[in-house]
Amino acid sequence: MQEVIVHEGPRIAFVGSPIPKPGPNQIVIKVNVAGCNPKDYKTYWFPEPLNQGNDVAGYVHEVGSNVTEFKAGDAVFALHEIGTAHGAHAEYCLTWAYSTAHLPKGVSMEEAATIPLSATSAALSLYRGLQLPAPWQSPTKLPCPLLVYGASSGVGAFAVKLALLSKIHPIIAISGPSGASLLSGLLEPAQGDILLNYQDYSSTSSLVAEIGKACPQPLYGAVDAISADQSPKVVLAALDALSGSTNEPRLVTLLPYPEDLLAQTRKAIKPYLTVVADVHNGRDSKAGGQDFGYVMLRMFARWLGEGRFSGHPFEVRDGGLKGVQGALDDLKDGKVRGKKLLVKVGDT
């Protein structure tokens, strides 16, 4: 089979590889659509060049000896384990059965391929990081102001969608102007939800003041789906000023915050770092990640089929797997806003 290996640069290289064989609890998927994510060009995170694809939708090719939930020919979508061989940027991809789900009827492969990595990261952020109630649990009785910075990004938008399913309000969503069309159709102003364009504010203090106006209760917590540039400064200032005198500030980030910024806050803010790889190899306090991934992938599928959940806006790049190069270049250059980049492997 053909697969894409990402080298420093990023620079992709096509290699011919044997079709992988599944272990007892694994599945081999014939890839139809694969996603591209910002992590894919960050080769310095990995010890050697790798097939970086993690979002996959396609058809089951072969299952391992212990797999009973899936069979050859089933339409599925899945989260490939980060940092391991046989990723989604290939004709065939290897996944674990527990991080694979059936594709509901009426849902496209393209839509499904936008979901696994970003939506699982959002779920980890809300339900393990901030310890908010999942949609199948009793909702909070009081207003629970939740700040989502980068709300039009993949993780940010899925955090908003999941918070809505959990009946968390008000949601204070912060985005650039490109997020308005996506978020205005999701948020519930009648419940106090609000969308703020960070470019409309000349200073951090003015933006924090506007966030405060949307909080009928102390700010419960924040998801920083950007975790770079100006977002740490804004989010820390908001938590410092608005989380109340008795609340321990709750913060989830996707990248570590600078220690010098954390040291400047009046309150002791200890960020929870979301690492989506924890659903495959969770450790210490993050144990149980496999169970979490099993549940969330199946709930995403169920909600998709019921029309209660949706994927992220997407753009399919031309050229099949050849399109991975341009996608990674644009992600690295910051040219992608409010959409997931996909490649259709059959078009290679």
ROVEX-360828 format. One line per field, with one value per residue (C-alpha): x, y, z; residue number from 1. Coordinates in steps of 0.25 Angstrom, whole numbers, always signed. Example, Ala and Ser with C-alpha at 12.3 -4.5 7.8 and 13.67 -1.06 7.14 Angstrom:
BEGIN
px: +49/+55
py: -18/-4
pz: +31/+29
seq: 1/2
END
This chain:
BEGIN
px: +0/+4/+6/+11/+22/+24/+39/+44/+39/+29/+32/+24/+30/+22/+26/+21/+18/+11/-4/-4/-9/-18/-14/-25/-32/-29/-36/-30/-38/-38/-37/-47/-45/-34/-32/-20/-18/-8/+0/+3/+14/+20/+31/+39/+29/+33/+46/+46/+38/+24/+10/+4/-11/-21/-35/-40/-53/-54/-58/-53/-43/-40/-42/-34/-38/-44/-52/-67/-74/-69/-67/-61/-69/-74/-74/-66/-59/-48/-36/-23/-13/-4/+11/+9/+11/+0/-7/-18/-10/-10/-18/-20/-20/-18/-28/-32/-46/-49/-46/-54/-69/-79/-83/-98/-107/-108/-95/-84/-70/-65/-73/-69/-54/-55/-58/-49/-37/-43/-56/-49/-40/-52/-58/-46/-45/-59/-62/-48/-41/-52/-61/-73/-85/-86/-99/-105/-103/-111/-108/-104/-115/-108/-103/-89/-81/-71/-61/-57/-45/-43/-57/-57/-45/-48/-46/-53/-65/-67/-65/-77/-85/-83/-85/-99/-102/-98/-107/-96/-99/-95/-84/-75/-69/-57/-53/-48/-58/-57/-64/-77/-84/-81/-84/-96/-104/-99/-100/-113/-114/-127/-118/-108/-98/-90/-80/-68/-59/-46/-42/-52/-45/-33/-27/-28/-35/-46/-49/-49/-59/-68/-66/-70/-83/-88/-85/-97/-89/-74/-67/-67/-55/-49/-44/-33/-34/-22/-12/-3/-1/-10/-20/-12/-12/-27/-31/-22/-27/-42/-40/-32/-43/-56/-55/-60/-53/-57/-56/-43/-40/-42/-34/-31/-21/-16/-1/+6/+5/+18/+21/+24/+10/+4/+13/+7/-7/-13/-19/-13/-17/-12/-16/-20/-13/-22/-14/-23/-13/-18/-30/-19/-8/-14/-5/-5/-17/-21/-23/-36/-34/-37/-51/-53/-50/-59/-71/-69/-66/-79/-87/-82/-87/-101/-103/-99/-109/-120/-116/-112/-97/-90/-76/-67/-67/-57/-49/-45/-32/-29/-20/-23/-11/-3/-11/-5/+7/-1/-10/+1/+8/-5/-7/+8/+6/-7/-15/-26/-38/-51/-50/-43/-35/-37/-32/-39/-30/-36/-33/-18
py: +0/+15/+23/+37/+39/+53/+58/+71/+83/+78/+70/+57/+45/+33/+20/+6/-2/-16/-15/-16/-28/-26/-30/-38/-25/-17/-13/-10/+0/+3/+18/+26/+40/+44/+57/+67/+73/+84/+73/+66/+76/+77/+66/+70/+64/+50/+43/+39/+42/+36/+34/+45/+43/+40/+44/+33/+29/+17/+2/-10/-18/-28/-30/-36/-50/-43/-33/-36/-22/-20/-29/-27/-17/-9/+7/+13/+25/+24/+31/+24/+24/+36/+33/+19/+13/+11/+24/+30/+36/+23/+13/+5/+9/+1/+5/-1/-6/+2/+15/+11/+14/+10/+21/+24/+24/+37/+43/+45/+39/+54/+59/+47/+49/+63/+57/+47/+55/+68/+64/+54/+65/+74/+63/+60/+75/+76/+63/+59/+73/+82/+70/+76/+66/+58/+59/+46/+51/+61/+75/+86/+93/+107/+115/+110/+120/+114/+121/+115/+122/+118/+114/+113/+103/+88/+86/+99/+97/+82/+87/+97/+86/+76/+87/+90/+75/+75/+88/+96/+111/+122/+119/+131/+127/+135/+135/+143/+148/+136/+128/+136/+128/+115/+119/+128/+116/+108/+117/+119/+134/+131/+123/+135/+129/+140/+141/+151/+155/+157/+167/+176/+179/+188/+182/+169/+177/+182/+168/+162/+173/+168/+154/+158/+164/+150/+143/+143/+134/+133/+127/+112/+109/+111/+103/+109/+102/+111/+112/+121/+135/+144/+134/+130/+144/+147/+133/+135/+149/+145/+134/+142/+153/+145/+132/+137/+137/+122/+115/+109/+113/+102/+103/+93/+95/+88/+93/+96/+111/+119/+118/+132/+136/+126/+132/+146/+142/+145/+132/+118/+113/+99/+96/+82/+79/+71/+60/+52/+41/+38/+30/+20/+20/+28/+28/+31/+40/+39/+24/+19/+26/+14/+13/+28/+27/+15/+22/+35/+30/+22/+34/+42/+32/+31/+46/+48/+37/+45/+58/+64/+65/+69/+69/+82/+90/+84/+85/+73/+76/+71/+60/+50/+47/+57/+68/+65/+74/+86/+84/+83/+95/+103/+98/+102/+116/+119/+120/+110/+116/+109/+97/+83/+79/+66/+57/+46/+34/+29/+41/+39
pz: +0/-1/+11/+14/+24/+30/+31/+37/+29/+28/+16/+12/+5/-1/+3/-1/+12/+14/+18/+33/+40/+53/+66/+74/+78/+66/+53/+39/+32/+17/+17/+10/+16/+26/+34/+35/+49/+54/+61/+48/+44/+58/+55/+67/+76/+71/+71/+56/+43/+44/+37/+45/+41/+53/+48/+39/+32/+23/+22/+31/+24/+34/+49/+60/+67/+79/+71/+71/+69/+55/+42/+29/+20/+32/+30/+42/+47/+57/+65/+61/+73/+72/+70/+65/+51/+41/+42/+34/+23/+15/+8/+20/+35/+48/+59/+73/+73/+85/+78/+66/+64/+53/+43/+45/+33/+26/+31/+21/+22/+21/+33/+41/+39/+45/+58/+65/+70/+72/+78/+87/+92/+95/+103/+111/+113/+119/+126/+131/+132/+137/+142/+137/+136/+123/+115/+121/+135/+143/+139/+148/+156/+155/+144/+141/+133/+123/+115/+102/+95/+81/+80/+65/+64/+64/+79/+82/+74/+79/+93/+91/+84/+96/+106/+100/+101/+115/+117/+122/+121/+119/+109/+107/+93/+88/+74/+62/+52/+44/+55/+55/+44/+51/+65/+64/+59/+71/+83/+91/+95/+102/+112/+113/+103/+96/+85/+86/+75/+82/+71/+75/+88/+89/+102/+111/+122/+113/+108/+122/+126/+115/+119/+133/+128/+123/+136/+146/+155/+157/+145/+146/+137/+124/+112/+104/+90/+85/+97/+89/+85/+93/+99/+111/+116/+113/+120/+132/+134/+133/+143/+152/+152/+151/+157/+171/+184/+188/+175/+171/+156/+146/+134/+122/+112/+99/+101/+114/+118/+121/+135/+137/+133/+143/+154/+151/+155/+169/+170/+169/+155/+152/+137/+133/+120/+111/+103/+94/+94/+108/+102/+97/+107/+119/+131/+146/+149/+135/+135/+129/+116/+108/+115/+113/+98/+96/+102/+95/+81/+82/+88/+76/+66/+74/+75/+60/+56/+65/+59/+72/+68/+56/+50/+47/+34/+25/+12/+4/-2/-17/-21/-10/-1/-9/-3/+11/+7/+4/+16/+26/+20/+22/+36/+39/+33/+41/+28/+33/+41/+45/+37/+36/+25/+19/+8/+0/-1/-13/-21/-20
seq: 1/2/3/4/5/6/7/8/9/10/11/12/13/14/15/16/17/18/19/20/21/22/23/24/25/26/27/28/29/30/31/32/33/34/35/36/37/38/39/40/41/42/43/44/45/46/47/48/49/50/51/52/53/54/55/56/57/58/59/60/61/62/63/64/65/66/67/68/69/70/71/72/73/74/75/76/77/78/79/80/81/82/83/84/85/86/87/88/89/90/91/92/93/94/95/96/97/98/99/100/101/102/103/104/105/106/107/108/109/110/111/112/113/114/115/116/117/118/119/120/121/122/123/124/125/126/127/128/129/130/131/132/133/134/135/136/137/138/139/140/141/142/143/144/145/146/147/148/149/150/151/152/153/154/155/156/157/158/159/160/161/162/163/164/165/166/167/168/169/170/171/172/173/174/175/176/177/178/179/180/181/182/183/184/185/186/187/188/189/190/191/192/193/194/195/196/197/198/199/200/201/202/203/204/205/206/207/208/209/210/211/212/213/214/215/216/217/218/219/220/221/222/223/224/225/226/227/228/229/230/231/232/233/234/235/236/237/238/239/240/241/242/243/244/245/246/247/248/249/250/251/252/253/254/255/256/257/258/259/260/261/262/263/264/265/266/267/268/269/270/271/272/273/274/275/276/277/278/279/280/281/282/283/284/285/286/287/288/289/290/291/292/293/294/295/296/297/298/299/300/301/302/303/304/305/306/307/308/309/310/311/312/313/314/315/316/317/318/319/320/321/322/323/324/325/326/327/328/329/330/331/332/333/334/335/336/337/338/339/340/341/342/343/344/345/346/347/348
END
